[in-house]
């Protein structure tokens, strides 16, 4: 049986890998879309570029941090309450 610490490390690695692959996929899609619109604008003689908000733009970062803090509070709240009741 794998120790809990090793399980947490494997889970963290797996979740981090999935998150990063998703980020890379979205960034590639945005780059290819930007290149496609750029090539089309050169052929049609109109130079209109669409700006895409990065995945970790200002709005996305604030939403992500809010969700992260909420999840950590819900997950670790009982643990903190238990440790506080024991006098830690």
Jmol script that loads the backbone (N, CA, C; Angstrom):
load data "model"
ATOM      1  N   UNK A   1       0.844  -1.175   0.000  1.00  0.00           N
ATOM      2  CA  UNK A   1       0.000   0.000   0.000  1.00  0.00           C
ATOM      3  C   UNK A   1       0.894   1.244   0.000  1.00  0.00           C
ATOM      4  N   UNK A   2       0.550   2.177  -0.818  1.00  0.00           N
ATOM      5  CA  UNK A   2       1.324   3.409  -0.920  1.00  0.00           C
ATOM      6  C   UNK A   2       0.939   4.332   0.237  1.00  0.00           C
ATOM      7  N   UNK A   3       1.924   5.018   0.779  1.00  0.00           N
ATOM      8  CA  UNK A   3       1.639   5.930   1.883  1.00  0.00           C
ATOM      9  C   UNK A   3       0.780   7.097   1.396  1.00  0.00           C
ATOM     10  N   UNK A   4       0.152   7.758   2.325  1.00  0.00           N
ATOM     11  CA  UNK A   4      -0.731   8.883   1.985  1.00  0.00           C
ATOM     12  C   UNK A   4       0.062  10.007   1.348  1.00  0.00           C
ATOM     13  N   UNK A   5       1.262  10.251   1.822  1.00  0.00           N
ATOM     14  CA  UNK A   5       2.101  11.301   1.251  1.00  0.00           C
ATOM     15  C   UNK A   5       2.423  11.016  -0.211  1.00  0.00           C
ATOM     16  N   UNK A   6       2.758   9.774  -0.516  1.00  0.00           N
ATOM     17  CA  UNK A   6       3.045   9.405  -1.905  1.00  0.00           C
ATOM     18  C   UNK A   6       1.800   9.527  -2.772  1.00  0.00           C
ATOM     19  N   UNK A   7       0.652   9.141  -2.220  1.00  0.00           N
ATOM     20  CA  UNK A   7      -0.599   9.278  -2.968  1.00  0.00           C
ATOM     21  C   UNK A   7      -0.901  10.732  -3.276  1.00  0.00           C
ATOM     22  N   UNK A   8      -0.666  11.612  -2.306  1.00  0.00           N
ATOM     23  CA  UNK A   8      -0.900  13.039  -2.520  1.00  0.00           C
ATOM     24  C   UNK A   8       0.037  13.591  -3.588  1.00  0.00           C
ATOM     25  N   UNK A   9       1.271  13.149  -3.585  1.00  0.00           N
ATOM     26  CA  UNK A   9       2.224  13.610  -4.592  1.00  0.00           C
ATOM     27  C   UNK A   9       1.826  13.147  -5.989  1.00  0.00           C
ATOM     28  N   UNK A  10       1.395  11.893  -6.100  1.00  0.00           N
ATOM     29  CA  UNK A  10       0.968  11.374  -7.403  1.00  0.00           C
ATOM     30  C   UNK A  10      -0.276  12.111  -7.872  1.00  0.00           C
ATOM     31  N   UNK A  11      -1.222  12.345  -6.973  1.00  0.00           N
ATOM     32  CA  UNK A  11      -2.430  13.077  -7.332  1.00  0.00           C
ATOM     33  C   UNK A  11      -2.098  14.501  -7.759  1.00  0.00           C
ATOM     34  N   UNK A  12      -1.214  15.164  -7.020  1.00  0.00           N
ATOM     35  CA  UNK A  12      -0.804  16.521  -7.381  1.00  0.00           C
ATOM     36  C   UNK A  12      -0.130  16.576  -8.733  1.00  0.00           C
ATOM     37  N   UNK A  13       0.717  15.601  -9.003  1.00  0.00           N
ATOM     38  CA  UNK A  13       1.388  15.538 -10.296  1.00  0.00           C
ATOM     39  C   UNK A  13       0.379  15.329 -11.419  1.00  0.00           C
ATOM     40  N   UNK A  14      -0.565  14.424 -11.203  1.00  0.00           N
ATOM     41  CA  UNK A  14      -1.563  14.127 -12.238  1.00  0.00           C
ATOM     42  C   UNK A  14      -2.451  15.340 -12.502  1.00  0.00           C
ATOM     43  N   UNK A  15      -2.931  15.975 -11.445  1.00  0.00           N
ATOM     44  CA  UNK A  15      -3.790  17.146 -11.627  1.00  0.00           C
ATOM     45  C   UNK A  15      -3.028  18.312 -12.248  1.00  0.00           C
ATOM     46  N   UNK A  16      -1.791  18.496 -11.847  1.00  0.00           N
ATOM     47  CA  UNK A  16      -0.971  19.554 -12.442  1.00  0.00           C
ATOM     48  C   UNK A  16      -0.704  19.301 -13.911  1.00  0.00           C
ATOM     49  N   UNK A  17      -0.458  18.055 -14.257  1.00  0.00           N
ATOM     50  CA  UNK A  17      -0.224  17.715 -15.667  1.00  0.00           C
ATOM     51  C   UNK A  17      -1.465  17.957 -16.505  1.00  0.00           C
ATOM     52  N   UNK A  18      -2.615  17.583 -15.978  1.00  0.00           N
ATOM     53  CA  UNK A  18      -3.865  17.798 -16.712  1.00  0.00           C
ATOM     54  C   UNK A  18      -4.133  19.289 -16.880  1.00  0.00           C
ATOM     55  N   UNK A  19      -3.925  20.069 -15.837  1.00  0.00           N
ATOM     56  CA  UNK A  19      -4.142  21.511 -15.914  1.00  0.00           C
ATOM     57  C   UNK A  19      -3.200  22.154 -16.929  1.00  0.00           C
ATOM     58  N   UNK A  20      -1.939  21.808 -16.868  1.00  0.00           N
ATOM     59  CA  UNK A  20      -0.976  22.408 -17.792  1.00  0.00           C
ATOM     60  C   UNK A  20      -1.249  21.999 -19.239  1.00  0.00           C
ATOM     61  N   UNK A  21      -1.648  20.760 -19.466  1.00  0.00           N
ATOM     62  CA  UNK A  21      -1.958  20.353 -20.839  1.00  0.00           C
ATOM     63  C   UNK A  21      -3.170  21.118 -21.348  1.00  0.00           C
ATOM     64  N   UNK A  22      -4.136  21.376 -20.491  1.00  0.00           N
ATOM     65  CA  UNK A  22      -5.290  22.180 -20.890  1.00  0.00           C
ATOM     66  C   UNK A  22      -4.905  23.611 -21.213  1.00  0.00           C
ATOM     67  N   UNK A  23      -4.036  24.190 -20.388  1.00  0.00           N
ATOM     68  CA  UNK A  23      -3.571  25.560 -20.634  1.00  0.00           C
ATOM     69  C   UNK A  23      -2.808  25.634 -21.951  1.00  0.00           C
ATOM     70  N   UNK A  24      -1.924  24.687 -22.180  1.00  0.00           N
ATOM     71  CA  UNK A  24      -1.134  24.681 -23.413  1.00  0.00           C
ATOM     72  C   UNK A  24      -2.031  24.504 -24.623  1.00  0.00           C
ATOM     73  N   UNK A  25      -3.024  23.629 -24.532  1.00  0.00           N
ATOM     74  CA  UNK A  25      -3.949  23.417 -25.642  1.00  0.00           C
ATOM     75  C   UNK A  25      -4.714  24.694 -25.970  1.00  0.00           C
ATOM     76  N   UNK A  26      -5.226  25.382 -24.950  1.00  0.00           N
ATOM     77  CA  UNK A  26      -5.971  26.616 -25.181  1.00  0.00           C
ATOM     78  C   UNK A  26      -5.074  27.707 -25.770  1.00  0.00           C
ATOM     79  N   UNK A  27      -3.854  27.819 -25.278  1.00  0.00           N
ATOM     80  CA  UNK A  27      -2.941  28.828 -25.816  1.00  0.00           C
ATOM     81  C   UNK A  27      -2.595  28.535 -27.276  1.00  0.00           C
ATOM     82  N   UNK A  28      -2.399  27.264 -27.611  1.00  0.00           N
ATOM     83  CA  UNK A  28      -2.118  26.903 -29.003  1.00  0.00           C
ATOM     84  C   UNK A  28      -3.299  27.243 -29.902  1.00  0.00           C
ATOM     85  N   UNK A  29      -4.523  26.949 -29.415  1.00  0.00           N
ATOM     86  CA  UNK A  29      -5.704  27.278 -30.203  1.00  0.00           C
ATOM     87  C   UNK A  29      -5.791  28.781 -30.447  1.00  0.00           C
ATOM     88  N   UNK A  30      -5.505  29.578 -29.407  1.00  0.00           N
ATOM     89  CA  UNK A  30      -5.534  31.033 -29.571  1.00  0.00           C
ATOM     90  C   UNK A  30      -4.467  31.502 -30.549  1.00  0.00           C
ATOM     91  N   UNK A  31      -3.282  30.911 -30.491  1.00  0.00           N
ATOM     92  CA  UNK A  31      -2.201  31.293 -31.410  1.00  0.00           C
ATOM     93  C   UNK A  31      -2.577  30.951 -32.837  1.00  0.00           C
ATOM     94  N   UNK A  32      -3.083  29.729 -33.060  1.00  0.00           N
ATOM     95  CA  UNK A  32      -3.472  29.337 -34.411  1.00  0.00           C
ATOM     96  C   UNK A  32      -4.613  30.200 -34.934  1.00  0.00           C
ATOM     97  N   UNK A  33      -5.556  30.544 -34.071  1.00  0.00           N
ATOM     98  CA  UNK A  33      -6.669  31.407 -34.476  1.00  0.00           C
ATOM     99  C   UNK A  33      -6.151  32.802 -34.838  1.00  0.00           C
ATOM    100  N   UNK A  34      -5.217  33.323 -34.067  1.00  0.00           N
ATOM    101  CA  UNK A  34      -4.646  34.637 -34.339  1.00  0.00           C
ATOM    102  C   UNK A  34      -3.879  34.630 -35.659  1.00  0.00           C
ATOM    103  N   UNK A  35      -3.116  33.564 -35.891  1.00  0.00           N
ATOM    104  CA  UNK A  35      -2.373  33.454 -37.147  1.00  0.00           C
ATOM    105  C   UNK A  35      -3.341  33.359 -38.321  1.00  0.00           C
ATOM    106  N   UNK A  36      -4.410  32.605 -38.155  1.00  0.00           N
ATOM    107  CA  UNK A  36      -5.403  32.443 -39.213  1.00  0.00           C
ATOM    108  C   UNK A  36      -6.064  33.773 -39.547  1.00  0.00           C
ATOM    109  N   UNK A  37      -6.468  34.532 -38.524  1.00  0.00           N
ATOM    110  CA  UNK A  37      -7.094  35.828 -38.785  1.00  0.00           C
ATOM    111  C   UNK A  37      -6.088  36.803 -39.365  1.00  0.00           C
ATOM    112  N   UNK A  38      -4.830  36.678 -38.974  1.00  0.00           N
ATOM    113  CA  UNK A  38      -3.790  37.549 -39.507  1.00  0.00           C
ATOM    114  C   UNK A  38      -3.578  37.280 -40.993  1.00  0.00           C
ATOM    115  N   UNK A  39      -3.524  36.005 -41.373  1.00  0.00           N
ATOM    116  CA  UNK A  39      -3.350  35.666 -42.784  1.00  0.00           C
ATOM    117  C   UNK A  39      -4.542  36.092 -43.604  1.00  0.00           C
ATOM    118  N   UNK A  40      -5.742  35.937 -43.086  1.00  0.00           N
ATOM    119  CA  UNK A  40      -6.930  36.353 -43.814  1.00  0.00           C
ATOM    120  C   UNK A  40      -6.968  37.856 -43.985  1.00  0.00           C
ATOM    121  N   UNK A  41      -6.524  38.599 -42.986  1.00  0.00           N
ATOM    122  CA  UNK A  41      -6.554  40.055 -43.087  1.00  0.00           C
ATOM    123  C   UNK A  41      -5.524  40.560 -44.096  1.00  0.00           C
ATOM    124  N   UNK A  42      -4.399  39.849 -44.268  1.00  0.00           N
ATOM    125  CA  UNK A  42      -3.421  40.257 -45.266  1.00  0.00           C
ATOM    126  C   UNK A  42      -3.980  40.070 -46.672  1.00  0.00           C
ATOM    127  N   UNK A  43      -4.757  39.021 -46.856  1.00  0.00           N
ATOM    128  CA  UNK A  43      -5.308  38.760 -48.178  1.00  0.00           C
ATOM    129  C   UNK A  43      -6.475  39.687 -48.487  1.00  0.00           C
ATOM    130  N   UNK A  44      -7.225  40.101 -47.481  1.00  0.00           N
ATOM    131  CA  UNK A  44      -8.383  40.960 -47.729  1.00  0.00           C
ATOM    132  C   UNK A  44      -8.058  42.434 -47.543  1.00  0.00           C
ATOM    133  N   UNK A  45      -6.803  42.754 -47.267  1.00  0.00           N
ATOM    134  CA  UNK A  45      -6.308  44.119 -47.114  1.00  0.00           C
ATOM    135  C   UNK A  45      -6.951  44.858 -45.935  1.00  0.00           C
ATOM    136  N   UNK A  46      -7.505  44.156 -44.986  1.00  0.00           N
ATOM    137  CA  UNK A  46      -7.997  44.800 -43.769  1.00  0.00           C
ATOM    138  C   UNK A  46      -7.200  44.236 -42.607  1.00  0.00           C
ATOM    139  N   UNK A  47      -6.663  45.096 -41.806  1.00  0.00           N
ATOM    140  CA  UNK A  47      -5.784  44.646 -40.719  1.00  0.00           C
ATOM    141  C   UNK A  47      -6.499  44.761 -39.376  1.00  0.00           C
ATOM    142  N   UNK A  48      -7.503  43.948 -39.183  1.00  0.00           N
ATOM    143  CA  UNK A  48      -8.208  43.923 -37.911  1.00  0.00           C
ATOM    144  C   UNK A  48      -7.800  42.666 -37.158  1.00  0.00           C
ATOM    145  N   UNK A  49      -7.204  42.879 -36.015  1.00  0.00           N
ATOM    146  CA  UNK A  49      -6.790  41.762 -35.175  1.00  0.00           C
ATOM    147  C   UNK A  49      -7.765  41.640 -34.019  1.00  0.00           C
ATOM    148  N   UNK A  50      -8.124  40.428 -33.717  1.00  0.00           N
ATOM    149  CA  UNK A  50      -8.962  40.188 -32.550  1.00  0.00           C
ATOM    150  C   UNK A  50      -8.055  39.912 -31.363  1.00  0.00           C
ATOM    151  N   UNK A  51      -8.345  40.570 -30.283  1.00  0.00           N
ATOM    152  CA  UNK A  51      -7.577  40.351 -29.067  1.00  0.00           C
ATOM    153  C   UNK A  51      -8.288  39.309 -28.224  1.00  0.00           C
ATOM    154  N   UNK A  52      -7.561  38.290 -27.815  1.00  0.00           N
ATOM    155  CA  UNK A  52      -8.107  37.258 -26.956  1.00  0.00           C
ATOM    156  C   UNK A  52      -7.532  37.455 -25.571  1.00  0.00           C
ATOM    157  N   UNK A  53      -8.395  37.293 -24.574  1.00  0.00           N
ATOM    158  CA  UNK A  53      -7.901  37.382 -23.205  1.00  0.00           C
ATOM    159  C   UNK A  53      -7.108  36.119 -22.901  1.00  0.00           C
ATOM    160  N   UNK A  54      -5.904  36.257 -22.373  1.00  0.00           N
ATOM    161  CA  UNK A  54      -5.134  35.067 -22.017  1.00  0.00           C
ATOM    162  C   UNK A  54      -5.906  34.219 -21.006  1.00  0.00           C
ATOM    163  N   UNK A  55      -5.553  32.950 -20.933  1.00  0.00           N
ATOM    164  CA  UNK A  55      -6.244  32.052 -20.019  1.00  0.00           C
ATOM    165  C   UNK A  55      -6.135  32.563 -18.591  1.00  0.00           C
ATOM    166  N   UNK A  56      -4.983  33.056 -18.222  1.00  0.00           N
ATOM    167  CA  UNK A  56      -4.802  33.585 -16.882  1.00  0.00           C
ATOM    168  C   UNK A  56      -4.775  35.107 -16.928  1.00  0.00           C
ATOM    169  N   UNK A  57      -5.793  35.684 -17.587  1.00  0.00           N
ATOM    170  CA  UNK A  57      -5.950  37.128 -17.612  1.00  0.00           C
ATOM    171  C   UNK A  57      -6.391  37.625 -16.243  1.00  0.00           C
ATOM    172  N   UNK A  58      -6.553  38.932 -16.125  1.00  0.00           N
ATOM    173  CA  UNK A  58      -6.867  39.521 -14.828  1.00  0.00           C
ATOM    174  C   UNK A  58      -8.189  38.984 -14.273  1.00  0.00           C
ATOM    175  N   UNK A  59      -9.212  38.922 -15.119  1.00  0.00           N
ATOM    176  CA  UNK A  59     -10.516  38.438 -14.669  1.00  0.00           C
ATOM    177  C   UNK A  59     -10.452  36.952 -14.309  1.00  0.00           C
ATOM    178  N   UNK A  60      -9.800  36.169 -15.138  1.00  0.00           N
ATOM    179  CA  UNK A  60      -9.704  34.730 -14.888  1.00  0.00           C
ATOM    180  C   UNK A  60      -8.914  34.438 -13.610  1.00  0.00           C
ATOM    181  N   UNK A  61      -7.849  35.197 -13.385  1.00  0.00           N
ATOM    182  CA  UNK A  61      -7.048  34.991 -12.172  1.00  0.00           C
ATOM    183  C   UNK A  61      -7.860  35.268 -10.920  1.00  0.00           C
ATOM    184  N   UNK A  62      -8.642  36.353 -10.942  1.00  0.00           N
ATOM    185  CA  UNK A  62      -9.420  36.685  -9.743  1.00  0.00           C
ATOM    186  C   UNK A  62     -10.504  35.642  -9.499  1.00  0.00           C
ATOM    187  N   UNK A  63     -11.156  35.158 -10.567  1.00  0.00           N
ATOM    188  CA  UNK A  63     -12.170  34.114 -10.398  1.00  0.00           C
ATOM    189  C   UNK A  63     -11.530  32.823  -9.893  1.00  0.00           C
ATOM    190  N   UNK A  64     -10.388  32.464 -10.466  1.00  0.00           N
ATOM    191  CA  UNK A  64      -9.705  31.243 -10.050  1.00  0.00           C
ATOM    192  C   UNK A  64      -9.258  31.330  -8.599  1.00  0.00           C
ATOM    193  N   UNK A  65      -8.704  32.473  -8.201  1.00  0.00           N
ATOM    194  CA  UNK A  65      -8.236  32.610  -6.819  1.00  0.00           C
ATOM    195  C   UNK A  65      -9.407  32.561  -5.844  1.00  0.00           C
ATOM    196  N   UNK A  66     -10.548  33.138  -6.233  1.00  0.00           N
ATOM    197  CA  UNK A  66     -11.725  33.081  -5.368  1.00  0.00           C
ATOM    198  C   UNK A  66     -12.198  31.636  -5.201  1.00  0.00           C
ATOM    199  N   UNK A  67     -12.289  30.898  -6.302  1.00  0.00           N
ATOM    200  CA  UNK A  67     -12.706  29.497  -6.227  1.00  0.00           C
ATOM    201  C   UNK A  67     -11.707  28.654  -5.442  1.00  0.00           C
ATOM    202  N   UNK A  68     -10.423  28.932  -5.631  1.00  0.00           N
ATOM    203  CA  UNK A  68      -9.383  28.190  -4.916  1.00  0.00           C
ATOM    204  C   UNK A  68      -9.508  28.422  -3.411  1.00  0.00           C
ATOM    205  N   UNK A  69      -9.633  29.683  -3.000  1.00  0.00           N
ATOM    206  CA  UNK A  69      -9.749  29.998  -1.578  1.00  0.00           C
ATOM    207  C   UNK A  69     -11.001  29.376  -0.968  1.00  0.00           C
ATOM    208  N   UNK A  70     -12.091  29.401  -1.720  1.00  0.00           N
ATOM    209  CA  UNK A  70     -13.339  28.805  -1.239  1.00  0.00           C
ATOM    210  C   UNK A  70     -13.176  27.297  -1.041  1.00  0.00           C
ATOM    211  N   UNK A  71     -12.531  26.631  -2.006  1.00  0.00           N
ATOM    212  CA  UNK A  71     -12.332  25.182  -1.909  1.00  0.00           C
ATOM    213  C   UNK A  71     -11.408  24.829  -0.754  1.00  0.00           C
ATOM    214  N   UNK A  72     -10.346  25.608  -0.559  1.00  0.00           N
ATOM    215  CA  UNK A  72      -9.418  25.345   0.550  1.00  0.00           C
ATOM    216  C   UNK A  72     -10.125  25.551   1.882  1.00  0.00           C
ATOM    217  N   UNK A  73     -10.941  26.600   1.988  1.00  0.00           N
ATOM    218  CA  UNK A  73     -11.672  26.832   3.228  1.00  0.00           C
ATOM    219  C   UNK A  73     -12.629  25.692   3.538  1.00  0.00           C
ATOM    220  N   UNK A  74     -13.333  25.199   2.509  1.00  0.00           N
ATOM    221  CA  UNK A  74     -14.272  24.100   2.729  1.00  0.00           C
ATOM    222  C   UNK A  74     -13.538  22.808   3.070  1.00  0.00           C
ATOM    223  N   UNK A  75     -12.390  22.590   2.448  1.00  0.00           N
ATOM    224  CA  UNK A  75     -11.651  21.344   2.666  1.00  0.00           C
ATOM    225  C   UNK A  75     -10.939  21.337   4.011  1.00  0.00           C
ATOM    226  N   UNK A  76     -10.255  22.411   4.328  1.00  0.00           N
ATOM    227  CA  UNK A  76      -9.435  22.437   5.535  1.00  0.00           C
ATOM    228  C   UNK A  76     -10.143  23.020   6.751  1.00  0.00           C
ATOM    229  N   UNK A  77     -11.360  23.529   6.581  1.00  0.00           N
ATOM    230  CA  UNK A  77     -12.096  24.106   7.705  1.00  0.00           C
ATOM    231  C   UNK A  77     -12.276  23.144   8.859  1.00  0.00           C
ATOM    232  N   UNK A  78     -12.764  21.923   8.607  1.00  0.00           N
ATOM    233  CA  UNK A  78     -12.925  20.966   9.712  1.00  0.00           C
ATOM    234  C   UNK A  78     -11.598  20.591  10.380  1.00  0.00           C
ATOM    235  N   UNK A  79     -10.538  20.517   9.600  1.00  0.00           N
ATOM    236  CA  UNK A  79      -9.225  20.173  10.171  1.00  0.00           C
ATOM    237  C   UNK A  79      -8.756  21.280  11.099  1.00  0.00           C
ATOM    238  N   UNK A  80      -8.915  22.516  10.677  1.00  0.00           N
ATOM    239  CA  UNK A  80      -8.499  23.651  11.508  1.00  0.00           C
ATOM    240  C   UNK A  80      -9.348  23.717  12.773  1.00  0.00           C
ATOM    241  N   UNK A  81     -10.647  23.457  12.622  1.00  0.00           N
ATOM    242  CA  UNK A  81     -11.521  23.475  13.800  1.00  0.00           C
ATOM    243  C   UNK A  81     -11.117  22.378  14.791  1.00  0.00           C
ATOM    244  N   UNK A  82     -10.784  21.200  14.276  1.00  0.00           N
ATOM    245  CA  UNK A  82     -10.371  20.094  15.146  1.00  0.00           C
ATOM    246  C   UNK A  82      -9.052  20.425  15.851  1.00  0.00           C
ATOM    247  N   UNK A  83      -8.104  20.986  15.119  1.00  0.00           N
ATOM    248  CA  UNK A  83      -6.821  21.338  15.752  1.00  0.00           C
ATOM    249  C   UNK A  83      -6.989  22.459  16.749  1.00  0.00           C
ATOM    250  N   UNK A  84      -7.871  23.408  16.471  1.00  0.00           N
ATOM    251  CA  UNK A  84      -8.102  24.501  17.399  1.00  0.00           C
ATOM    252  C   UNK A  84      -8.731  24.007  18.698  1.00  0.00           C
ATOM    253  N   UNK A  85      -9.620  23.037  18.571  1.00  0.00           N
ATOM    254  CA  UNK A  85     -10.264  22.516  19.778  1.00  0.00           C
ATOM    255  C   UNK A  85      -9.286  21.741  20.659  1.00  0.00           C
ATOM    256  N   UNK A  86      -8.210  21.220  20.047  1.00  0.00           N
ATOM    257  CA  UNK A  86      -7.196  20.485  20.819  1.00  0.00           C
ATOM    258  C   UNK A  86      -6.121  21.404  21.386  1.00  0.00           C
ATOM    259  N   UNK A  87      -6.149  22.665  21.026  1.00  0.00           N
ATOM    260  CA  UNK A  87      -5.212  23.616  21.583  1.00  0.00           C
ATOM    261  C   UNK A  87      -3.940  23.787  20.759  1.00  0.00           C
ATOM    262  N   UNK A  88      -3.979  23.455  19.497  1.00  0.00           N
ATOM    263  CA  UNK A  88      -2.801  23.632  18.655  1.00  0.00           C
ATOM    264  C   UNK A  88      -2.748  25.047  18.259  1.00  0.00           C
TER     265      UNK A  88
END
end "model"
wireframe off; spacefill off
backbone 0.3
color backbone group
